[in-house]
Amino acid sequence: MTLTKQKLTESLERDKTQIKKANPSPSNCRFCRFYKFDGGQGRGSCCKLGVSVYGHWRSCRLALPPFAPSWEKAND
């Protein structure tokens, strides 16, 4: 029974790795779920951090794709 649990755990770890490769983090703020466009010249705000940002800035580690599955959401 332990061997079966170990194989299942290994399989789940492989699946997580494949999912991460298939769903990379957005490269820029404007592609992030938390980005809100505020007006001209690419200005916006980050709803997660509560700060002003530019859409062309490189995204932070909290970035999530706009259409990420619900199980992939960060804790708000």
HELIX and SHEET records of a PDB file:
HELIX    1   1 THR A    2  ALA A   22  1                                  21    
HELIX    2   2 CYS A   29  PHE A   31  5                                   3    
HELIX    3   3 SER A   70  GLU A   72  5                                   3    
SHEET    1   A 3 TYR A  35  PHE A  37  0                                        
SHEET    2   A 3 ARG A  43  CYS A  46 -1                                        
SHEET    3   A 3 VAL A  51  TYR A  54 -1                                        
END                                                                             
